[in-house]
């Protein structure tokens, strides 16, 4: 059971790397791997990153800023979605004797071999952004409270749908199910819909891929034209939903008769613009700055021998079509 840490929208939380506590182990961007080596006597954090798509890059930039502020160098390696590559990269960080490793894993299981080696070398490990609940190697996790985020989106949708009669068909576009965030967002969303017993949820996998989301949405609407709501595990898929609704002549904006309720989680520019326009009813915005900064803070504490929480989870903030534009400065995707 994760220890939930209640956080206000702007509170900064980040995972730390260290061997003093025992905890859980732990689209489409890429970057070249860093070849920078650790200098003798330099305090260094190793960042092992799955991929550098938009939201991940925002977390990493916040973490780098916090590391620099505290006098730490960063050696960054990016696996480009290849788990075996990530294994090798983590082993390289170990050989460079980094003081701690911050890892966002490609998947939950494949990199455990390298994480065990890091643990045996006495290097603290902080999993960030993506939990690794089966791992025995990480010291702490810092990331989104994905259950709470899914619950917030689901509760808002339930409120919009509660007065509709008959069977209410809802399409759930699932995130990747080898990603704890995808699993937990679905868990929270479905928990909210227990309050609407006449709802029927159709689940379609997308693996976070927008083309798969478009295909899944087309297939779902062709099989059941009376879908009244669509939940996107990532709001970057809302444009795919908009395309399908437009092509089928079903696109009605918030407040118009026949509007299909649409919500998502993330805080991307796509999600923001769709919500301002009224295609989407609202989105949950993740606090990526807090996640990145807190991860580094925790890593530094672990290096210093401090005991920290096994899990630090940070809930996002839901913004609706009515208030999102007034809170534009809080949406990471438009900064």
N, C-alpha and C positions, 0 to 999 in steps of 0.2 A: 504494500500500500504506500503510495507516495505521500510524503509529507507536504500538504498543500500550504503554500505561502501566499496569503492574501496580499494582493498588490494593487495599488491605485493605478490608473491608466498610465501615469508617467513615471511610476517607480521603476528603478533600474535593477535588474537581477541578472546575474551571470554565473556560469558554472566554473568551479575551480578545479585545478589539477593537483593531486597530491596523494601520497601513499598512507597518510595517517588515518583516513577513515575508509570504511568499506561500504560500497554501495552497489547500485546496479551498473552493469556494463551497458555499457553500451558495448518539358522542362529543359532546362537545356542550355546551359551556358558552359563555357570552358575557358581555361587559361593555361598558360604554360607553367610547368613546375618550377619552383624556386631552386636555384642551384647555389644560393648563398650558404656558406658554411658558418658554423658557430666559431667565433673568435675566442681565444683563451681568456678566461676570466669574465666573459660576457654573460649576463643573465639572458636566457633565451627561452622563448615558448615556441613549440612546434605546433603548427596548425595543419591538421589533416582533414581535408574537405572533400566531400563527395562530388559535388558539381557547383559551379558558380552561376546559377540562374539568379534572377533579380532579387528575390527575397533573401537567399543565402548570402549574396554579395553584401547586402545591407547589414546583416548580422556580423559578417567578417570585418567589414570596415569599422563598425562600432568597437569590435574587439581589438582590432589593431590600434585604434586611437587610445583605448584604455591601456594597452600594453606599453605604448610609447610614453604615455603620461607617467607611467610607473617605472620607466627606465629599462624596459625589456625590449630586446630585439625579437623579431618574429621570423621564423623560417616557415614558409607556406608551401604546401604541396597539394595539388588538386588531382583527384583520381579520374575525373571525367566519366563517372558512372561505372568504373571498372573495379570491382571488389578486390580482385587479385592484385591489381596495380596499387590499390590502397594498402594492402598488406605490405608490399615491397616498400612503399613510401614511408610507412610507419617504422619499418625496420631501419630505413635510412636515418630517420629522426633519432632513433635509439642510438645508432652508431655515432651520431654527431653529439650525443650526450646533452640533449636539450634538458632543461630543468623541469619541464612539464609538457604534456601533450594534450591539446584540445582537439577532439575528434567529432566530426559529423559523418557517420558511417554510410557507406553505400547501401548496406543492408544489415540486418540485425545479427547475423551469425558468421558471415564469411571472414571477417577481420579479427575474430577472437584470437586466432593463433598469434598474430602480431601484438595484440593487446596484452596477452599473457607474457610475452617476451618483455614488453615495456614494464609491466608490473614486477617481473622478476629482476629487472634492472633497477628497481627502486624509483621509477619515474611516475609521478602522479598523473592520473588520466582524468580529464573532464570531458564527458560527453555533452555536446551542446546541440540544441535545436531538434535533435532526433534521439529519443531515448533508446537504450539497449537493455531492456529489462531482463534478458536471460544471461547477460554477461556477469562474470565473477571478477572482472579485472578493473572496471572503472571505479573511481573513488566517489564521483558525484555526477549528477546530471542537472543541467540548466536548460530550460526550454519552455515552450508554450504550454499552457494548461489546455490541451486539446479537447479533453472531455468537457471542460467548462465552455470552451469556444463553440463546440458542436451543440451543447445544451442551449447557449444563448441564441444561436441562429434558429434552432428548432422551436424554442419558446416563442420567438417573435412570429414565426410562421404559423404556429398553432393559434396564436392570438388573431391573426388575419383570417384564418380559415374556420374558426370555431362556430360561426353562425351559419355556415353552409350546411345544407341538408344532404342526406343520402351518403353513399360511399364517396369518400374524398381520396382520389388517387394522387399520390405524391411520388415524383421521380427523385431518387437519390443518386447523384453521380459520385461514386466512391473514389477516394484517393487510393494510392498504392497500398496494398494489404501486406506488404513486407516492410512497411513504414509505420512505426508506432503512432505517429501523428494521424495518419490515415485511419488506422484502427480506432483510435480514441475519438476522433471527430465524429465518426459514425456512431460510436457508442453513446456519446452525449446527445447527438441529434435524435437517435431513436428513443432515448430516455425521455426527451421532451414530448415525443408523440404518444407516450402512454396516456397523456391527458386528453387525447383525441381518439377515442376507441373506434370511431367510424372511418379512420384513415387507413388506407392501404398503401404501403410503401413498396415501390418497385426499385430494387437496387441494381445499378449497372456499373461495372468496373471501368476505370479509365487509366489507372496507373499514372495519374497526374498529367496525362497527355491530352491536349486540347482537340486534336483530330479524333481521338477515341471518344472524347466527350461529345463531339458533334455527331459522330456515327451512332453512339448510344442514345442520344436524345432523339435523333431521327427515327431510330428503330422503336423506341418506346412510344413516341407519339403516333407512329403508324399502327402500332398494335393496340393503342388505347388513346383515342383522340380526346378523351375527357380529362386528361391530366390537369390538375388545378394548381400545382406548385412544383418547382424544381429547386432542389438543394444542391449546390456545388461545393464539394469539399475544398476546392480552391477557386477563388473568384476570378482567376485568369481564364476560367472556362465559361464565364458568363457570356462573352461575345459569341461563343459557339452556340449557346442556348438561344441568343438573340437571332442568330442566322437561321436556325431551324424555325423559330416562331414566325420570323418574317416570311420565309419561304412558304410556310403553311397558312399564311394569312391570319395567324393567331396573335401577332404582336400587338398588345394593348399596354399602354403605360399605366403606372400606378394611379389609381383613382378612376380609370376608365372601365366601363362594363366589359367583362370577359377577360380582365387582366389575369395572367398567370403569375402567381406569387413566386418570386425568385430571390434567394439569399445565398450568400457564400462566405467563405473565411479566407482572409489573407491581408488585404490592405494594399493591393496593387493599383496601378493607375487604371487598368482595365475595370477593376471592380468599382473604383471611385467614380469613374466617368459614367458607367452604366447606372449607378445609383443616383447620381445627380440628374441624369436624363430621365429616370423613371422606369427604365427597363428592369432594374433590380430594386427590390424593396429595401434592402439593407445588407451590410456586410459587417463581419467581425474583423477588426483591424488588430493584427498582432503587434506587440511592443518589441520590435527587433533591436532597437537601440539598448534597451534595458537588458535583453537577453545577452547580447554580445559583451556589454560592459560587466555584467554580473559573472559571466563565465570566466573572464580574466581575473576579476577580483577573487573568485573562489580558487583559481589556480595559484594565485600568489599566496593566498592564505595557506593552502596545502603545502606549498614549497616552504613556507615559514613554520610548518609543524602545527598549525591550528586545526582544531576539530570543526568541521562544518556540516551542514545538513546534507543528508544523502541525496535528496531531491529538492530542487527549487523550481517551481513551475509558476508561470506568469500568465494570468488570463488576459485575453484581449478585450477590446471595447467594441460593443455593437453600435453602429451608426445607421440610422434609417435615412430614407429619401428626404425626410423633413429636416434633419439636422446635420447631415454629412458635409454640406458645403460650408456651413459655419465653422466646422471643425477641420477644415482642409489642412491646417498646419499640423495636425496630429496623424495624418495619413502618410505613412512612410513612402508609399509608391509615388507620391506627387511632390516630394521634397527635392 
